[in-house]
Amino acid sequence: MNNWKKTFAIIWTGQLFSTLSSSVAGYAVVFWLSLKTESAEVLAYAMIATLLPQIVLGLFTGVFVDRWNRKQVMIAADTFIALITGMLCLMFYFDMVAIWQIYILLALRSVGSAFHVPAMQASIPLLAPESQLMRVAGVNQMIQAISNIAGPALAALLISLLEMTYVLMFDILGAVIACVSLLFVTIPNPERKTEERHVFREMKEGLKAIFGQRGLGWLLTFDIIVLFFIIPVSALFPLMTIKYFLGEAFHMSVVEIAWGVGTLLGGVIIGTSAMNRFDKIILIIITNSIIGLTFLFSGVLPQSGLMWFAIFTGIGGLAGSIWNSSFVVILQTKIDNSVLGRAFSTYDSLILLPSIPGLLATGYIADVIGLSDAFVIAGGAICLCSILLLLIPSVRELGKSTKGVGSKDIF
């Protein structure tokens, strides 16, 4: 770990280009679908196509991430995603694209992410000292935030100037840069405790790593329940902007940029020594409550309240950044490196699983419950979950045991 700063500088450079280009491509597809269909169900199905492979494969990918060379896994995943994006480029170029084809290609891109994300998350504790994990999480959030800020703006601009084919080519270029950057770093692989290989037994070890520790199982259950409300409602943000607040494509990008600005500020806050000394569980409870309140307040705004909707979205992005970083650090410090890939892939799979029924009901939510009422209900439920989590003694103890992790300066 002597050269960990140099290693992360190289990795972060590649990931910035890759994340930004993927953000541009992703938002371009969402905006294209929103403007072409104005359908809540189409947006929900697109999100399901993106999430479902990660949910199904997440229980298995971690096994292979822990077995294989993690750097090679990340390079192979990025290459696969670039190839799928290339296919989508050709379909737009020859004007042969259909909505159902977009669903399939989004799902295939998600297969690559199902391998890349846990491989990257599980590699971080092998590259950086434990005292720096919160800072590393903060920089990762800042990279994501920059992409969330620039991605929607660039997507809205590019789809108005270029054909979708050329917009999507930026994603291929970003993947190439990310792969090349990984060639210049060494990512160690953890020592396996056993040479016996059995997929289902190794999956069970991943589940045990999370649910076998006091408090950690309750925390994961809390995340699952909260995301059941967050993900379906987040799919409604574009429609909330253009149908409830009567905005246009530009306003959709403004709302998404607001989320990115909030995430960036959250990453900066995470990088301060004072914040890193906080109890991680308390941070999770506070930030989740803030997200719930931003949903609730957004739902009671009048139709003239688009500016406040963007502001609340930005606050939610800030809170979400701190929440996510706190949870990741808890997993990285409490779970052995040899099973960390399985733990992260299992976590990613389980937290997304309950969101599918909610996404399938998005059309019902938008048409029957109403866009604004959906935000109010989800916000109230999230706040209630945060209060209940605070009442569990083993969860409070988990927060105390991770207090102070990442209390040193990153540079």
Residue pairs with C-beta under 8 A, 6 or more apart in sequence:
1 127
1 128
1 129
4 127
4 128
4 129
4 132
5 411
7 127
7 185
7 186
8 127
8 128
8 136
8 139
10 181
10 184
10 185
11 181
11 182
11 185
12 139
12 140
12 143
13 181
14 177
14 178
14 179
14 180
14 181
14 182
15 120
15 140
15 143
15 178
15 181
16 143
16 146
16 147
17 173
17 174
17 177
17 178
18 78
18 174
18 175
18 177
18 178
19 143
19 144
19 146
19 147
19 174
20 146
20 147
20 150
20 151
20 174
21 170
21 171
21 172
21 173
21 174
21 175
22 81
22 147
22 171
22 174
22 175
23 147
23 148
23 150
23 151
23 152
23 155
24 150
24 151
24 154
24 155
24 158
24 167
24 170
24 171
25 85
25 155
25 167
25 168
25 170
25 171
26 151
26 155
27 151
27 152
27 155
27 156
27 253
27 256
28 155
28 158
28 159
28 164
28 167
28 168
29 46
29 102
29 106
30 43
30 46
30 238
31 155
31 156
31 159
31 238
31 249
31 252
31 253
32 159
32 164
33 39
33 42
33 43
33 46
33 99
33 102
34 43
34 238
34 239
34 242
34 249
34 252
35 249
37 99
38 239
38 242
38 243
39 363
40 235
40 236
40 239
40 362
40 363
40 365
40 366
40 367
41 362
41 363
42 99
43 235
43 236
43 238
43 239
43 362
44 232
44 235
44 359
44 360
44 362
44 363
45 103
45 359
46 102
46 103
46 106
47 231
47 235
47 359
48 356
48 359
48 360
49 102
49 103
49 104
49 106
49 107
49 110
50 106
50 107
50 109
50 110
51 110
51 231
51 352
51 355
51 356
51 359
52 107
52 110
52 356
53 107
53 108
53 110
53 111
53 114
54 110
54 113
54 114
54 117
54 348
54 349
54 352
55 349
55 352
55 353
55 356
56 349
57 111
57 114
57 115
57 349
58 114
58 118
58 345
58 346
58 348
58 349
58 350
58 352
59 203
59 206
59 345
59 346
59 349
60 199
60 203
60 345
61 114
61 115
61 118
61 341
61 345
62 118
62 122
62 203
62 206
62 341
62 342
62 343
62 344
62 345
62 346
63 199
63 202
63 203
63 206
63 341
63 342
63 345
64 73
64 115
65 73
65 115
65 118
65 119
65 122
65 341
65 342
65 345
66 122
66 190
66 192
66 202
66 338
66 339
66 340
66 341
66 342
67 192
67 197
69 187
69 189
70 119
70 122
70 123
70 187
70 189
70 341
71 123
71 182
71 185
71 186
71 187
73 115
73 116
73 119
74 115
74 116
74 119
74 120
74 123
74 182
75 179
75 182
75 183
76 115
77 112
77 113
77 115
77 116
77 119
78 112
78 116
78 175
78 178
78 179
79 175
79 179
80 111
80 112
81 109
81 112
81 113
81 116
81 171
81 175
82 171
82 172
82 175
82 176
84 105
84 108
84 109
84 112
85 105
85 109
85 168
85 171
85 172
85 175
86 172
87 105
88 97
88 102
88 105
88 168
89 164
89 165
89 168
89 169
89 172
90 165
91 97
91 101
91 105
92 163
92 164
92 165
92 168
93 163
93 165
97 164
114 345
114 348
117 344
117 345
117 348
118 341
118 342
118 344
118 345
118 348
119 341
121 328
121 331
121 332
121 340
121 344
122 337
122 340
122 341
122 343
122 344
123 187
124 133
124 136
124 332
125 133
125 332
125 333
125 337
125 340
126 187
126 188
126 189
126 190
126 337
127 187
127 188
128 136
130 332
130 333
130 405
130 406
131 405
131 406
131 407
131 408
132 406
132 408
132 410
133 329
133 332
133 333
133 405
133 406
134 270
134 276
134 325
134 326
134 329
134 405
134 406
134 407
135 270
135 271
135 276
135 406
135 408
135 409
135 410
136 410
137 270
137 324
137 325
137 328
137 329
137 406
138 267
138 268
138 269
138 270
138 271
138 325
138 410
139 267
139 271
139 410
140 267
140 325
141 263
141 264
141 266
141 267
141 270
141 321
141 324
141 325
142 263
142 264
142 267
142 268
142 271
144 263
144 267
144 321
145 260
145 261
145 262
145 263
145 264
145 265
145 266
145 267
145 317
145 321
146 260
146 264
147 260
148 256
148 257
148 259
148 260
148 263
148 264
148 317
149 257
149 260
149 261
149 264
150 260
151 256
151 260
152 252
152 253
152 254
152 255
152 256
152 257
152 260
153 253
153 257
155 167
155 253
156 249
156 250
156 252
156 253
158 166
158 167
158 170
159 167
159 249
160 249
190 336
190 337
190 338
190 340
191 338
192 338
193 338
202 342
203 342
203 346
205 339
205 342
206 339
206 342
206 343
206 345
206 346
207 346
209 335
209 336
209 339
209 340
209 342
209 343
209 346
210 216
210 217
210 220
210 331
210 335
210 343
210 346
210 347
211 217
211 220
213 334
213 335
213 398
214 394
214 397
214 398
215 392
215 394
215 395
215 396
215 397
215 398
216 330
216 331
216 334
216 398
218 389
218 392
218 394
218 395
219 281
219 284
219 327
219 330
219 389
219 395
219 398
220 347
220 350
220 351
222 385
222 388
222 389
222 395
223 327
223 347
223 351
224 350
224 351
224 353
224 354
225 354
225 385
226 288
226 382
226 385
226 386
227 351
227 352
227 354
227 355
228 354
228 355
228 358
229 358
229 377
229 378
229 381
229 382
230 291
230 295
230 378
230 382
231 352
231 355
231 358
231 359
232 355
232 358
232 359
232 361
232 362
232 365
232 374
232 378
233 295
233 374
233 375
233 378
235 359
235 362
236 362
236 365
236 366
236 371
236 374
236 375
237 252
237 255
237 256
237 313
238 252
238 255
239 366
239 371
240 298
240 309
240 371
240 372
240 375
241 247
241 251
241 252
241 255
241 306
241 309
242 248
242 249
242 251
242 252
243 371
244 303
244 371
244 372
245 251
245 303
245 305
245 306
245 309
246 303
246 306
247 254
247 255
247 306
251 306
254 310
255 309
255 310
255 313
258 310
258 311
258 313
258 314
258 317
259 313
259 314
259 316
259 317
260 317
261 314
261 317
262 313
262 314
262 315
262 316
262 317
262 318
262 319
262 320
262 321
263 317
263 318
263 320
263 321
264 321
265 318
265 321
266 317
266 318
266 319
266 320
266 321
266 322
266 325
267 321
267 325
269 275
269 318
269 321
269 322
270 276
270 321
270 322
270 325
271 410
273 407
273 408
273 409
275 283
275 322
276 404
276 405
276 406
276 407
277 403
277 404
277 407
278 403
279 399
279 400
279 402
279 403
280 326
280 327
280 329
280 330
280 398
280 399
280 402
280 403
280 405
281 326
281 389
281 395
281 396
281 398
281 399
281 400
281 402
282 399
283 322
283 323
283 326
284 323
284 326
284 327
284 389
284 399
285 386
285 389
285 390
286 319
286 386
287 319
287 320
287 322
287 323
287 326
288 319
288 323
288 382
288 385
288 386
288 389
289 382
289 383
289 386
289 387
290 315
290 316
290 318
290 319
291 316
291 319
291 320
291 323
291 379
291 382
292 378
292 379
292 380
292 381
292 382
292 383
292 385
292 386
293 379
293 383
294 312
294 313
294 315
294 316
294 319
294 379
295 312
295 316
295 375
295 376
295 378
295 379
295 382
296 375
296 376
296 379
296 380
296 383
297 308
297 312
297 379
298 308
298 309
298 312
298 313
298 372
298 375
298 379
299 372
299 373
299 374
299 375
299 376
299 377
299 379
300 372
300 376
301 308
301 309
301 372
329 402
329 405
329 406
330 398
330 402
331 340
331 343
331 344
331 347
332 340
333 402
333 405
334 398
334 401
334 402
335 343
358 365
365 371
365 374
366 374
369 377
389 395
390 396
